[in-house]
Amino acid sequence: MNLVVAQSRTTIIESQITEILKVTQTPGAAVAIVKNDTLFLCKGFGYRNLEKKLNVDKHTLFPIGSSSKAFTAALIGIAQQQELLDLDISPKTILRDLSFFNNEMNLGVTIRDLLAHRTGLPRHDLSWYLFPEKEPKK
């Protein structure tokens, strides 16, 4: 794809994102579009702080809820499909520093268990709010 076509597509995408924010009354969003190893767009839209009129930029952090679970599960599924990963092995095989609160879990939990939420581990949804990261230095 030549540069002119890529810039034209980027302009259209940016316009669509701006319109979506307006229609949904969303104050701000950050978007990154990657194809293969090429970053086509990495940009902030709208405000990260509406009262102070602070713009969103490519470094703005957002809580993304459970979206990361879907990304992780999809990548694990691809790895399994390509026979690079067995869902019935211990996650400690890959994450050597992973440690559960007792030896039974250390020996028994599988990647499949983690994906199915059947380990009995508590939720950590509030950790984003209780332990927020600082804005990255620019």
N, C-alpha and C positions, 0 to 999 in steps of 0.2 A: 504494500500500500504506500503510495507516495505521500509526501508531507502535506500537500494541499488537501488531499482527500481526508487525511487524518485530522487536520485542523478543522475542516468543515464538519466532520462527524462530532468532534469535541464541542464545537460551538452549538450544534443542535442538541447534544446531550446536556450541556450546561443550561441551555434555555429550558429544556424539559424539566430539569431538576428544580430550577427557579420557579417554574409554574406549579410543580407538585407541592413545593413548600407553601406557595401562596394558597392553593386550593385546600390543602390540608391544615392550614394555619399552623404550620410547624415553624418554630423560630429559627432553627438551623440544622445543618447536617454536614458531614464530611463524606466525600466520595473518592474511592480509588478504583480505577479500572485497569486491570492487568490482563494481557493476553500473552501466553507463553512466558517469555522473560522480558516483555516490554511493558513499561508503565505508560499508559496512554493518558491517564488523567489522575491527578491527586490534588484535590482542591476543597476548600471549605466554602459553604454557602450560608448566608444569613448570620444570625447572632448566637454566640454561646452564652451571652448574658444580655437579655433584652433590655433590662432596666439601665444598664451602663453602656449599652450599644457596643459591646465588645464582639468583634467579628469572629466567626468560626474560621479556623485555618486548617491546614493539613496536619497540624500537630494537636488539635483539640481532641481531648479524650471524652468518649461517651460511654455510658453503661449500655451494653448491647443485649442485656438479658440472656435468654437461652440460645441466642443465635449461634454462639460459639460451639454449643453442643451439636448442632446440626452440621456445622463445618467439620468438626472433629469426627463425627460419625461417618460422614460422607468420605472423608479421606481414609479412615480406617476400612470402610467398605471397599474402596478402590484398592487399597493395599492387600486386602484379603482376596479380592477377585483376581489380582495379579499374582497370587500365591506368594506374597512377600510377608504375610502376617497370618498367624493362627489365632483366632479369637479365644481359643480355649487354653491359652498359656497365661501364666502370671504376668501382670503388667510390670512386676519387678524384674522380669527378664530384660525389659527394654529400659525402664526407669530404675536404674540400680539403687538410687538413693530413696526410692519410695518406701515408706514404712507405715504400716497400719498400727492401730493401738494394741493389737494382741497377735500372738504367733499363729493362732487359728486363721485369722484373716490373711496374714503374711503368706501362709502356705496354701490357702484355699481360694482366694479371690482371683477371678480370671478377667481378661479384657471384656469378654461377653457380659460378665456380671456387672462391670462398671457401666457398659453401654445400656444395659437393661435396668439400671438403678435398683439392683436387688442385693446390694451389699449391706444395707442398713445404715450406711453413712448418712449423717445429717446434711441438710441443705446449707449452703453458704451464700445464699443470695444477698444477704445484707452486708457481706464483707466489703462490697464496693462502697457502701455508704458509711460504714463504721471505720474503714481504713482507706480513705481515698488517697490516690497517688497525687503528688504535686504536679502542677503543669510543667511540662518539660521546658528547660531553658532554651531560648532561641538565640 
